[in-house]
Amino acid sequence: MDLVFYLILPLTGLVLGWIIRWLYARFQLSSSEQKASRIIQEAIKEAEAKKREALLESKDQLIRERNQLERETRERRNELQRIERRILQKEENLEKRLEALEKQERELTNRERSIATKEELVEEEQKKWVKELERISGLSVEEAKKLLIQSLENEARHDAQVSINLIEQEAQRTAEKKSREILISAIQRIATEVSSEVSVTTVSLPNDEMKGRIIGREGRNIRTLETLTGVDIIIDDTPEAVVISCFDPIRKEIASMALERLISDGRIHPARIEEIVQKVTKEISQTIYEEGERVLFELGIHGMSPEGIRALGRLHFRTSYGQNVLSHSKEVAIIAATLASELGADVEMAKRAALLHDIGKGIETNGEGSHVEMGMELAKRIGEDPKIINAIGAHHNDIEPESIEAVIVQIADAISASRPGARRETLDNYLKRLENLERIAEDFDGVEKAYAIQAGRELRILVNNETVDDAEAKDLAKKIAKKIESELKYPGRIKVTIIRETRIVEYAR
């Protein structure tokens, strides 16, 4: 019995162990299945979340693209509407012009007919009066002509003799003045030649791809360069070139040098542009001062203030009708010194005044005054002699000259500007500018005659005193000045002078 018990006990233990192990294995299997099921569910949830995110991103992208397309469509529609409005406006303007031309043509036709009718009436009336005069005088037309010619000849001989006497008396009074003019004409023939310089406003490029680099992303490079230098950079279809436009020659020179260096360096970005512009600006400032000192040293002029030296140096970058202003001023100083030594005037004062006569063109200012006024103001500020200040103001006859040196500066300036090759403006362009000035004035009612004087710097207008009173004369001067500003391009400024007077002339013979 005990033996059976001992046999059954191990078997029972084995069975219980196997059952326990089997139950543990089932538990582990169930736990793994649950874990796998949980992982699968989490993966499904994560996939659905990513799917939703992808759908949202796709929807956002579609919305952005749709907004961009709508914006572009709206801009194109607005542009088309603007173009359509411009075309309609141009069509209206053309129709108005056509109507005006047709009206003018009808008026001209009517005037021609009226003139032809009046001419016929005048001819008939003239024939009738000729016959009546022949009957009254008892002379034929030929006999009357002979008598009239003889009478005119006698009067002409008398007037000629009177004029000859007046000329001889005037010649005796002005003999010394004429001799000086002859001397000045002789000196004019030996005026020195000075080569003129021209400001360059076009920068060459190695290739057309460089234009894109100069513009930069969204135009940031070109905006930076324009902001720092104060110029307008024009990039168009011109092959391998860009144009720099600015009223200030110093800024234009800085922009030109900076752009050339950037192109040569190849690194074009806002920081590099700012660095190059600063370097070039310092170099130009140094060059300005050195150019002013160089001219003073060459002419042997001393005691000039730093402000005056800088103003002189800035003239190195200024041109007038293609003539370099600093070279022109130096030449005027040499000619004035020669004239002063021959005429017994103060050579040093004439030379200094001649060098400074155009100093107003080298002043950094946004004022509306002429270069003469600004030059006089600068000369006063730097302590120049009153005679030099007067010579600066009188070199274009803005004020009356008060010394022989001022007159010498006027003459030397005229010699330098008018010698062959000095200025680029041709005679045809010069005459055309003067004719346009006179034409604009003569188009106004009440103007009898207009004269452009002082090389086109002044317009003197004679008006009819019966049709234009004092108040109307002031208004007329303003209207003519505004029309000149709107229709003509010219350097400096133009003085408009209205002359209204009553003049009665008689001769006693």
C-alpha positions in Angstrom: 0.0 0.0 0.0 2.8 2.3 0.9 4.5 1.3 -2.3 1.6 2.2 -4.4 1.4 5.5 -2.6 5.0 6.2 -3.3 4.5 5.4 -7.0 1.4 7.5 -7.4 2.9 10.5 -5.7 5.6 11.2 -8.3 3.2 10.6 -11.1 0.8 13.0 -9.5 3.6 15.6 -9.3 4.6 15.1 -12.9 1.0 15.5 -14.0 0.5 18.6 -11.8 3.8 20.1 -13.2 2.8 19.4 -16.7 -0.6 21.0 -16.1 1.0 24.0 -14.5 3.5 24.4 -17.3 0.7 24.1 -19.9 -1.4 26.7 -18.1 1.7 29.0 -18.0 2.3 28.5 -21.7 -1.4 29.3 -22.4 -1.1 32.4 -20.3 2.0 33.6 -22.1 0.4 32.9 -25.5 -2.7 34.9 -24.6 -0.5 37.8 -23.3 1.5 37.8 -26.6 -1.7 37.8 -28.6 -3.0 40.7 -26.7 0.3 42.6 -27.1 0.3 41.9 -30.8 -3.3 43.0 -31.1 -2.5 46.2 -29.2 0.5 46.9 -31.5 -1.6 46.3 -34.6 -4.3 48.7 -33.3 -1.7 51.4 -32.5 -0.2 50.9 -35.9 -3.6 51.2 -37.5 -4.3 54.4 -35.5 -0.9 55.9 -36.4 -1.4 55.1 -40.1 -4.8 56.8 -39.9 -3.3 59.9 -38.2 -0.6 60.1 -40.9 -3.2 59.7 -43.5 -5.3 62.5 -42.0 -2.1 64.7 -41.8 -1.3 63.9 -45.4 -4.8 64.8 -46.5 -4.7 68.1 -44.5 -1.3 69.0 -46.1 -2.7 68.2 -49.5 -5.8 70.3 -48.8 -3.5 73.2 -47.6 -1.3 73.0 -50.7 -4.4 72.9 -52.9 -5.8 76.0 -51.1 -2.5 77.9 -51.4 -2.2 77.0 -55.1 -5.8 78.0 -55.7 -5.2 81.3 -53.9 -2.0 81.9 -55.9 -3.9 81.2 -59.1 -6.7 83.4 -58.1 -4.3 86.2 -57.2 -2.4 85.9 -60.5 -5.7 85.8 -62.4 -6.9 88.9 -60.6 -3.6 90.7 -61.3 -3.8 89.8 -65.0 -7.4 90.8 -65.1 -6.5 94.2 -63.5 -3.6 94.6 -66.0 -5.9 93.8 -68.9 -8.4 96.4 -67.6 -5.6 99.0 -67.3 -4.4 98.3 -70.8 -8.0 98.5 -72.1 -8.5 101.9 -70.3 -5.3 103.2 -71.8 -6.3 102.1 -75.3 -9.7 103.7 -74.9 -8.1 106.9 -73.7 -5.7 106.9 -76.6 -8.5 106.3 -79.0 -10.4 109.3 -77.5 -7.4 111.5 -77.8 -6.8 110.5 -81.4 -10.5 111.2 -82.2 -10.2 114.7 -80.5 -7.0 115.4 -82.4 -8.6 114.3 -85.7 -11.6 116.6 -85.0 -9.3 119.5 -84.2 -7.2 118.9 -87.4 -10.4 118.7 -89.5 -11.6 122.0 -87.9 -8.2 123.7 -88.5 -8.3 122.5 -92.1 -11.8 123.9 -92.7 -10.7 127.2 -91.1 -7.6 127.4 -93.3 -9.7 126.7 -96.4 -12.1 129.5 -95.5 -9.2 131.8 -94.8 -7.6 131.1 -98.1 -10.9 131.8 -99.9 -11.3 135.0 -98.0 -7.7 136.2 -98.7 -8.1 135.4 -102.4 -11.3 137.5 -102.5 -9.6 140.4 -100.6 -6.6 140.2 -102.9 -8.8 140.6 -106.0 -10.6 143.6 -104.4 -7.3 145.2 -103.4 -5.9 144.8 -107.0 -9.0 146.4 -108.5 -8.8 149.2 -105.9 -5.1 149.7 -106.6 -5.6 150.0 -110.3 -8.4 152.6 -109.7 -6.2 154.7 -107.4 -3.2 154.6 -109.7 -5.4 156.0 -112.6 -6.8 158.7 -110.2 -3.3 159.6 -109.1 -2.0 159.8 -112.6 -4.9 162.1 -113.5 -4.4 164.4 -110.5 -0.6 164.7 -110.7 -0.3 164.8 -114.5 2.6 162.3 -114.2 2.9 158.7 -115.4 3.9 155.9 -113.1 7.4 155.8 -114.5 7.9 159.6 -114.0 6.6 159.4 -110.5 9.0 156.6 -109.7 12.0 158.6 -111.0 11.0 161.6 -108.9 10.6 159.5 -105.8 13.9 157.7 -106.3 15.7 161.0 -106.7 14.2 162.4 -103.5 15.1 159.2 -101.6 18.7 159.3 -102.9 19.1 162.9 -101.7 17.8 162.0 -98.2 20.0 158.9 -98.1 23.1 160.9 -98.9 22.3 163.4 -96.2 21.6 160.7 -93.6 24.8 158.8 -94.6 26.9 161.9 -94.1 25.3 162.5 -90.7 26.0 158.9 -89.8 29.6 159.1 -91.0 30.2 162.2 -88.8 28.7 160.4 -85.8 30.9 157.3 -86.4 34.0 159.4 -86.7 33.3 161.2 -83.5 32.6 157.9 -81.7 35.8 156.4 -83.1 37.8 159.3 -81.6 36.2 158.9 -78.2 36.7 155.1 -78.1 40.2 154.9 -79.7 41.8 153.5 -76.5 39.0 151.0 -76.1 39.3 149.8 -79.7 43.1 149.3 -79.3 42.5 147.1 -76.2 40.0 145.0 -78.1 42.6 144.5 -80.9 45.1 143.4 -78.3 42.6 141.0 -76.8 41.8 139.5 -80.2 45.5 138.9 -80.8 45.8 137.2 -77.4 42.7 135.1 -78.2 44.6 133.4 -81.1 47.1 131.9 -78.7 44.6 130.4 -76.3 45.9 127.1 -75.0 44.2 123.8 -76.0 42.6 121.7 -73.2 41.1 118.3 -73.8 37.6 117.9 -72.6 36.4 114.9 -70.6 33.1 113.2 -70.8 31.3 111.5 -67.9 30.6 107.8 -68.6 27.1 106.6 -67.7 27.2 103.1 -69.3 28.9 100.1 -67.6 29.9 97.2 -69.8 29.2 93.7 -68.6 31.1 90.4 -69.4 27.8 88.7 -70.4 24.0 89.2 -70.1 23.9 86.7 -67.2 25.5 89.3 -65.0 22.3 91.4 -65.3 20.5 88.8 -63.2 23.2 88.8 -60.6 23.1 92.7 -60.4 19.4 92.6 -59.9 19.6 89.8 -57.3 16.8 87.8 -55.7 13.6 89.9 -55.8 15.7 92.9 -56.8 17.5 93.2 -53.5 21.0 93.9 -55.0 19.9 96.6 -57.4 17.8 98.2 -54.7 20.7 98.3 -52.3 23.0 99.8 -54.8 20.5 102.5 -55.9 19.7 103.3 -52.2 23.4 103.6 -51.2 24.5 105.7 -54.2 21.3 107.7 -55.0 21.2 106.8 -58.7 18.8 105.1 -61.1 20.2 101.9 -62.6 18.5 101.1 -65.9 18.7 97.4 -67.0 17.1 96.9 -70.4 17.5 94.9 -73.6 20.9 96.5 -74.4 23.3 93.7 -74.8 26.1 93.4 -72.1 25.5 96.9 -70.7 23.6 98.8 -68.0 22.9 102.5 -67.8 23.4 104.7 -64.7 21.3 107.8 -64.5 21.7 110.6 -62.0 21.7 114.4 -62.0 24.7 114.4 -59.5 28.0 113.5 -61.4 29.7 112.5 -58.1 27.0 110.0 -57.3 27.1 108.7 -60.9 30.8 108.2 -60.7 30.6 106.4 -57.3 27.9 104.1 -58.7 29.8 103.4 -61.9 33.1 102.6 -60.1 31.3 100.5 -57.5 29.4 98.5 -60.1 32.6 97.9 -62.1 34.4 96.6 -59.0 31.5 94.3 -58.1 31.4 92.9 -61.6 35.2 92.3 -61.5 35.0 90.8 -58.0 32.0 88.5 -58.8 30.6 88.6 -55.2 27.4 90.6 -55.5 25.2 90.8 -52.4 23.9 93.6 -50.2 26.7 93.4 -47.6 29.4 93.4 -50.3 27.7 96.2 -52.1 27.7 98.4 -49.0 31.4 97.6 -48.4 32.4 98.5 -52.0 30.3 101.7 -52.0 31.9 102.9 -48.8 35.4 102.3 -50.2 34.7 104.0 -53.5 33.1 107.0 -51.7 36.2 107.5 -49.6 38.4 107.2 -52.7 36.2 109.7 -54.6 36.3 112.2 -51.7 40.1 111.9 -51.6 40.3 112.3 -55.4 38.1 115.5 -55.1 40.4 117.1 -52.6 43.6 116.1 -54.6 42.2 117.5 -57.8 41.5 120.8 -56.2 45.0 121.0 -54.6 46.6 119.9 -58.0 44.9 122.8 -59.9 45.8 125.3 -57.2 49.5 124.1 -57.2 49.7 124.3 -61.1 48.4 127.8 -61.1 50.4 129.0 -58.1 47.3 130.1 -56.1 47.6 129.9 -52.3 45.5 130.5 -49.2 42.3 128.6 -50.4 40.1 127.2 -47.6 39.4 123.4 -47.5 35.8 124.0 -48.4 36.9 126.0 -51.5 39.4 123.2 -52.5 36.7 120.5 -52.3 34.3 122.7 -54.4 37.0 123.0 -57.0 37.7 119.3 -56.9 34.1 118.5 -57.5 34.3 120.4 -60.8 36.6 117.6 -62.1 33.4 115.4 -62.4 31.2 118.1 -63.9 30.8 118.8 -67.6 29.0 121.6 -69.5 28.2 120.9 -73.1 30.9 118.2 -73.1 33.6 120.5 -71.6 35.1 119.5 -68.3 34.3 122.4 -65.9 37.6 122.1 -63.9 39.7 122.1 -67.1 37.6 125.0 -68.4 38.2 127.0 -65.1 41.9 126.3 -65.3 42.1 127.5 -68.9 40.1 130.6 -68.1 42.5 131.4 -65.3 45.5 131.1 -67.6 43.9 133.3 -70.3 42.8 135.9 -67.6 46.4 136.1 -66.2 47.7 136.7 -69.7 45.2 139.4 -70.5 45.7 141.1 -67.1 49.5 141.2 -67.6 49.1 142.8 -71.0 46.5 145.3 -69.8 48.3 146.3 -66.6 45.7 144.8 -64.3 46.1 142.8 -61.1 47.3 139.4 -62.5 46.9 137.3 -59.3 43.4 138.7 -58.6 42.3 138.1 -62.2 43.7 134.5 -62.2 42.1 133.7 -58.8 38.7 135.2 -59.9 38.8 133.3 -63.2 39.5 130.0 -61.5 36.6 130.5 -59.1 34.1 132.0 -61.7 32.2 128.6 -62.0 32.9 127.4 -58.4 29.1 127.4 -57.8 28.8 124.3 -60.0 30.8 122.4 -57.5 28.7 123.1 -54.4 26.7 120.3 -52.9 23.2 121.8 -52.5 19.6 121.2 -53.5 18.8 124.9 -53.7 17.1 126.6 -56.7 19.7 129.4 -57.1 22.0 129.6 -60.2 25.6 128.6 -60.1 26.5 132.3 -60.1 24.5 133.1 -57.0 25.8 129.9 -55.2 29.4 130.8 -56.2 29.1 134.3 -54.8 27.7 132.9 -51.6 30.5 130.4 -51.3 33.2 133.1 -52.0 31.7 135.3 -49.2 31.7 132.3 -46.8 35.4 131.4 -47.4 36.5 135.1 -47.1 37.4 136.0 -50.7 38.1 139.6 -51.8 34.9 141.6 -52.8 36.4 142.2 -56.2 36.6 138.4 -56.8 33.0 138.0 -55.6 31.9 140.7 -58.0 33.8 139.0 -60.9 32.1 135.7 -60.1 28.7 137.4 -60.2 29.4 139.4 -63.3 30.9 136.7 -65.6 27.4 136.1 -67.1 26.2 139.8 -66.6 24.0 138.9 -63.7 25.4 142.0 -62.0 27.5 144.9 -63.3 31.3 144.4 -63.3 33.0 146.8 -60.9 36.7 146.3 -61.9 38.8 145.7 -64.9 39.6 142.2 -63.5 35.8 141.3 -63.7 35.7 142.3 -67.3 38.8 140.3 -68.0 37.1 137.2 -66.5 34.1 137.7 -68.7 36.4 137.9 -71.8 38.5 134.9 -70.8 35.4 132.8 -70.1 34.0 133.7 -73.5 37.3 132.8 -75.2 37.6 129.4 -73.5 33.9 128.5 -74.2 33.9 129.6 -77.8 37.2 128.4 -79.1 37.0 125.5 -81.7 36.6 122.1 -80.0 35.9 123.4 -76.6 32.2 122.5 -76.4 30.2 119.8 -78.0 27.0 121.6 -78.8 26.9 122.2 -82.5 25.9 125.5 -84.1 22.7 124.0 -85.5 21.6 122.8 -82.0 22.6 126.2 -80.5 20.6 128.2 -83.0 17.7 125.8 -82.8 17.5 126.3 -79.0 17.5 130.1 -79.4 14.8 129.9 -82.1 12.7 127.7 -79.9 13.0 130.2 -77.0 12.0 133.1 -79.2 9.2 131.1 -80.8 7.6 130.2 -77.5 7.5 133.8 -76.5 6.1 135.1 -79.8 3.2 132.6 -79.7 1.6 134.6 -76.9 -0.8 137.5 -77.7 0.6 141.0 -77.2 4.3 140.0 -77.8 5.8 142.1 -80.6 9.3 140.7 -80.6 11.5 138.3 -78.5 15.3 138.1 -78.3 17.3 135.3 -76.8 20.5 136.8 -75.5 23.5 135.7 -73.4 23.8 132.4 -75.2 20.2 131.6 -74.4 20.4 132.3 -70.6 18.1 135.3 -70.9 14.9 136.0 -73.0 14.0 139.6 -73.5 10.5 140.3 -74.7 9.0 143.5 -76.1 5.2 143.7 -75.7 2.6 146.1 -77.1 2.0 148.7 -74.4 -1.6 149.3 -75.7 -2.7 145.7 -75.4 -0.7 144.6 -72.4 -0.8 146.5 -69.1 1.6 146.1 -66.1 -0.4 143.4 -64.4 -0.8 141.4 -67.5 3.0 141.8 -68.2 3.8 140.1 -64.9 1.3 137.3 -65.6 2.7 136.9 -69.1 6.2 136.5 -67.8 5.1 133.6 -65.5 3.2 131.9 -68.3 6.2 132.1 -70.7 8.6 130.8 -68.0 6.3 127.8 -67.3 5.9 127.0 -71.0 9.7 127.0 -71.4 10.1 124.7 -68.4 7.5 122.2 -69.9 8.7 122.2 -73.5 12.5 122.7 -73.5 15.5 121.0 -71.9 18.4 123.4 -71.0 21.2 123.6 -68.5 21.0 126.1 -65.6 18.1 128.5 -65.7 16.7 131.1 -68.2 15.8 134.7 -67.1 12.6 136.0 -68.7 12.4 139.8 -69.0 9.3 141.6 -70.2 9.9 145.2 -71.6 6.8 147.4 -71.8 7.5 151.0 -72.8 6.3 153.9 -74.9 9.0 155.0 -77.3 8.6 158.1 -79.6 11.5 158.9 -82.0 12.0 161.9 -84.3 15.0 163.1 -86.2 16.1 166.7 -86.7 18.1 167.2 -89.9 
